[in-house]
Amino acid sequence: MGRRIKKKDIDEELLDAIFTLEREWKQIRSLIERSIDPMESSILRENLAQAKYLYLLREARHRKISAVRYN
């Protein structure tokens, strides 16, 4: 039998993913803002990163996870 996965471990992984995606999204957005003529693929990547980030935020809210508790 495998080790049982704890809710706390999953919640911490979710928060790590949220922070990582937030940095990625903001970095892409910053590059696009500094570009004179941003490529369409860059804009699509920004939209995808934003959608993933917002989805994970909704999941965290649904699970009632607070980043303050895990710091």
DOKOL-485689 format. One record per residue (C-alpha): residue in three letters; residue number from 1; chain; z, x, y. Coordinates in steps of 0.25 Angstrom, whole numbers, padded with zeros to 4 digits. Example, Ala and Ser with C-alpha at 12.3 -4.5 7.8 and 13.67 -1.06 7.14 Angstrom:
+-----+-----+-------+-------+-------+-------+
! res !   n ! chain !    c3 !    c1 !    c2 !
+-----+-----+-------+-------+-------+-------+
! ala !   1 !     A !  0031 !  0049 ! -0018 !
! ser !   2 !     A !  0029 !  0055 ! -0004 !
+-----+-----+-------+-------+-------+-------+
//
This chain:
+-----+-----+-------+-------+-------+-------+
! res !   n ! chain !    c3 !    c1 !    c2 !
+-----+-----+-------+-------+-------+-------+
! met !   1 !     A !  0000 !  0000 !  0000 !
! gly !   2 !     A ! -0003 !  0005 !  0014 !
! arg !   3 !     A !  0006 !  0006 !  0025 !
! arg !   4 !     A !  0008 ! -0007 !  0033 !
! ile !   5 !     A !  0003 ! -0006 !  0047 !
! lys !   6 !     A !  0013 ! -0009 !  0058 !
! lys !   7 !     A !  0010 ! -0018 !  0070 !
! lys !   8 !     A !  0016 ! -0008 !  0079 !
! asp !   9 !     A !  0006 !  0003 !  0074 !
! ile !  10 !     A ! -0006 ! -0007 !  0076 !
! asp !  11 !     A ! -0001 ! -0010 !  0090 !
! glu !  12 !     A !  0000 !  0004 !  0094 !
! glu !  13 !     A ! -0014 !  0007 !  0089 !
! leu !  14 !     A ! -0019 ! -0005 !  0097 !
! leu !  15 !     A ! -0012 !  0000 !  0110 !
! asp !  16 !     A ! -0018 !  0014 !  0108 !
! ala !  17 !     A ! -0032 !  0008 !  0106 !
! ile !  18 !     A ! -0030 !  0000 !  0119 !
! phe !  19 !     A ! -0026 !  0012 !  0127 !
! thr !  20 !     A ! -0038 !  0020 !  0121 !
! leu !  21 !     A ! -0048 !  0009 !  0124 !
! glu !  22 !     A ! -0043 !  0007 !  0138 !
! arg !  23 !     A ! -0045 !  0022 !  0141 !
! glu !  24 !     A ! -0059 !  0022 !  0135 !
! trp !  25 !     A ! -0063 !  0009 !  0143 !
! lys !  26 !     A ! -0057 !  0015 !  0156 !
! gln !  27 !     A ! -0064 !  0028 !  0153 !
! ile !  28 !     A ! -0078 !  0021 !  0151 !
! arg !  29 !     A ! -0076 !  0012 !  0163 !
! ser !  30 !     A ! -0073 !  0024 !  0172 !
! leu !  31 !     A ! -0086 !  0031 !  0167 !
! ile !  32 !     A ! -0094 !  0019 !  0170 !
! glu !  33 !     A ! -0088 !  0018 !  0184 !
! arg !  34 !     A ! -0091 !  0032 !  0187 !
! ser !  35 !     A ! -0106 !  0031 !  0182 !
! ile !  36 !     A ! -0117 !  0028 !  0191 !
! asp !  37 !     A ! -0125 !  0021 !  0181 !
! pro !  38 !     A ! -0117 !  0018 !  0168 !
! met !  39 !     A ! -0124 !  0016 !  0155 !
! glu !  40 !     A ! -0124 !  0002 !  0149 !
! ser !  41 !     A ! -0118 !  0008 !  0136 !
! ser !  42 !     A ! -0106 !  0013 !  0145 !
! ile !  43 !     A ! -0104 !  0000 !  0150 !
! leu !  44 !     A ! -0104 ! -0006 !  0136 !
! arg !  45 !     A ! -0094 !  0004 !  0131 !
! glu !  46 !     A ! -0085 !  0000 !  0143 !
! asn !  47 !     A ! -0086 ! -0014 !  0140 !
! leu !  48 !     A ! -0083 ! -0012 !  0125 !
! ala !  49 !     A ! -0071 ! -0003 !  0128 !
! gln !  50 !     A ! -0066 ! -0014 !  0137 !
! ala !  51 !     A ! -0068 ! -0025 !  0127 !
! lys !  52 !     A ! -0060 ! -0017 !  0116 !
! tyr !  53 !     A ! -0049 ! -0014 !  0126 !
! leu !  54 !     A ! -0047 ! -0028 !  0130 !
! tyr !  55 !     A ! -0048 ! -0033 !  0116 !
! leu !  56 !     A ! -0037 ! -0023 !  0112 !
! leu !  57 !     A ! -0028 ! -0028 !  0124 !
! arg !  58 !     A ! -0030 ! -0042 !  0119 !
! glu !  59 !     A ! -0026 ! -0038 !  0105 !
! ala !  60 !     A ! -0013 ! -0031 !  0111 !
! arg !  61 !     A ! -0010 ! -0043 !  0119 !
! his !  62 !     A ! -0011 ! -0052 !  0107 !
! arg !  63 !     A ! -0002 ! -0043 !  0099 !
! lys !  64 !     A !  0008 ! -0042 !  0111 !
! ile !  65 !     A !  0007 ! -0027 !  0112 !
! ser !  66 !     A !  0012 ! -0020 !  0124 !
! ala !  67 !     A !  0009 ! -0005 !  0127 !
! val !  68 !     A !  0022 ! -0004 !  0133 !
! arg !  69 !     A !  0030 ! -0006 !  0120 !
! tyr !  70 !     A !  0022 !  0005 !  0113 !
! asn !  71 !     A !  0023 !  0016 !  0124 !
+-----+-----+-------+-------+-------+-------+
//
